[in-house]
Amino acid sequence: MPRASGPVIDLRDVRKTWELGDIAVHALRGVTLQIERGEYVAIMGPSGSGKSTLMHIVGCLDTPTRGSYRLNGIDIRDLHQDDLSDLRNHHIGFVFQSFNLIPRTRAIANVELPLTYAGLPRAERQRRARAALAAVGMTDRADHLPSELSGGQQQRAAIARAVVTNPAIILADEPTGNLDTHSTAEVLAMFDRLNRQGRTIMLITHEQEVASHAHRTIRLRDGRIVSDEQNGQAKPARVLA
């Protein structure tokens, strides 16, 4: 798919409302946000502020009740579910707090999973999965089950899975929330490196120290953006197509 001009993430007056019986829960209340290619953005806010809902919409896991969202210039309102799945698989890599690895499946098979959905041949899947594991220092753990890996190793495997399709965007939801100090530093160093390589990163965190790795910090409260500040770091020079 050709690279579009303009922001890679472009939300305009996005609202999300959940209907719980007679009660309307307003998760997002008019979010307008543009993220350029190659930016590293942290999303912060208290529980219930709308962070996860925003991440789900940006990741095409959900759609707005009102407003518009363009991903790489594509209006997601025009897409069917199969098209949304293809868009996610080709453009976005996900990293979660709980790792979301399949328990009884070896690390390499977990990393291969997005390539399986993309229909790649087995030999090509394995080649790319091993290369992704090597890039996060997990070559010697490729054939281990998640239960045989430390928390930091599981998250590194999850990062390998997120980048194996070579997506331009990484969405990370509290990726260091279950990690000790040493593993947190390792994972953040990987995100720094991925961003220097040109990937756009959007990261949800409660921790200011984690957010300080980003170039920009956006704070949500009650479904609205209450601040949007640069962190005083230079943006990367190289941007992925």
N, C-alpha and C positions, 0 to 999 in steps of 0.2 A: 504494500500500500504506500503511495507516495506521501512524503512529508508535507503537511499543511503549513501555511504561514500562520502567524499569530500564536497565542498561548497554547501550550499542550493541554492544559486543564483550564476550562473557562466556564464558570458557573454564573448565572445571572438570575438574581432574585429567587433562588432555590428555596422551596418550602417543602417540608415533609410532615404530614399529619397522619397519626394513627387513630383509627376509630375503635374505641373499646366500649362497645355497647352504646350508651348515650353520651359517652365522654370522648371528647376530641383531645388527643395528646399532640401538642405541637413540638416536634423534635427539632425542626429547623424553621426559622421564622424570617426568611428573606436573606439568604446568604449570597453575596456577590463576591467572587474570588477568581483571580486569574493567576496562574502559575506558569512561568516561562520555562522553556526547555533548559535543562541543566541546573535548575534551582534545587536547593536543599531546604525544605520547609518543615518546621516543627509545628504541630497543632497541640495546643494546651487548653486546659479548662477543667473545672470540677466535674465529678460524676453527674450525668444527666444534662450536660451542657450541649450535647449534640455531636460530639467528636466522632463516635463510632458510626452514627448515621451518616455524617458527612463522608467518612471513609468508604462506607458501603456504596454511596452514590457515586463517588469518584471512581471506585473500582468496578462500577457497572454491576454490582451485586444487588442493587435496588435502583428504583427510578424516583424522581421527584414527584410530589403531588402537584406542584406548580413550579413555574420557572423553567429555565433551559440549562442544559449541560452539554457542552461540546468537548469531546476527547479527541485531540489531534485534528480538530476541525470537523469532526463527525458529530452530528446532532443525534444523541442516543434515543431521542423520542421517535426517530424514524426506523429504529431497528427492532426486529423480532428477537425472541430469546436465543435462538441459535446464532444469530448475528452478534448479539451481545457476548455470548460465550466465546466466539471466535475473536472478537475485539479484545476481550480480557486476556485470552491465551497468547495473543500476538504482541500486545502492547504493555501489559502490566504483570509484574511479579509481586506476589504477596508474601509478607513475613508476619507471623503472629506470635503473641506472647506465649501461647501454649504449644508452639512448634507445629502442631497439626500434622505430624508424621503418622503414617499407617503403622500400628504397633508391630504386627507380625511380618513386616516387609523390610528387607535389607535397605540400607541407606541408599545404595545406587538405584534400586527400584523406586524408592520414594522420589529421588531426583529426576528419574526418567518420566514420571507421571505426566507432566504437561506435554512432553513430546509424544507420549502415547495418545493423548487427546488430539494432538495435531496430526496424527497418522503417519509419523516417521517410521521407517524400517527399524527393526530391532538393533541391527549393527550400528546404525547411525545414532540411535538413542543412547546406546551404551557408550559410544565414543564421546558424545557430548556430555553425558552425565559424569563420566570419569574426569573429563577436562574441568567441569564445573566444581567437582569435589576437590580436585587438585588445586584449583584457584583459591579455595578456602582452607587449605591445609588438611584435607581429610582423605588423602589417597589411601592411607593404611586403615581406614575405617569404612571403606566402601561396602564391604560385605558383612558389616555388623548390623544387628537389629537395634532399633531405637533404645530398647531397654539395656543394651550393652554400651550405650554412649552417655557421657555426662551431659548436663544441661547445656553447657557451652557448645559441646560437639553437636548436640541435636539442633541447636539454633544455627550452627554453621552449615549443617546439612540442609536445613530449611532455606538458608540464604542461597545455597547452591541450586536448590530446586527453583527458587524465585528468579534466578538469572539464567537458567539453562536455555530458555527460549530467546535470550538476548533482548529482553524488553527495554524500552526507553524509560519506563517509569517503574519505580519500586514503591509500594505502599506497605508501611510497617506499623502495626498496631501494638504498642507497648512491647517492642521486641526485646527489651532488656529486663522486663518486669519479673522474670523468674530466674535471673542470673546473678551470680556473685560478682564482686567488684572486678576480679580479674577477667572473667568471661565477658562482662559488660564492656570493658575496655577493648577486648579483642573484636567484639561485634561492632562497636562504634568505629573502630579503625577500618573495618571492612566497608561500612557505609561511606566513610570518608573517601576511601579508595574508589568505590563504585561511582560516587559523585564526581570525583576528579576525572574519571573515564568518560563522563558526559551524561550519566543517567540522572534523570529527575527523581528526587526522593521526597516523599511526603511521609512524615513520621508522627505518630501520636505518642505522647509521653506525659507523665505527671511530674517528671524530674527536670528541674532547670539545668542541671549539669548535662543531661542528655540533650536537651534542646539547644544548648550552647554550641553543639557541633553543627547545627544548621546555620544557613545564612539569614534566615528569616523566621520569626516566631509569630504565629497567629493564635490569639486567645479567643475562645468561645465562652459565652455564658447565656444560658436560657435560649439556646438555638440561634444566637446572633453573634457576629464578630464584634468584639469589644476593643480589640487592638490588633495592629498589624505592623510589626516593627522589623527593621533590618538589624542583624546582629553584628554588623561592622566587619564582616568577612567578605573577601573578594569572591565573586562568582567564578565558576570554573571557565576556562578558556575554550575547552573542547566540548562540543554538543553533538549528541548522537542524532543521526538522521531518523 
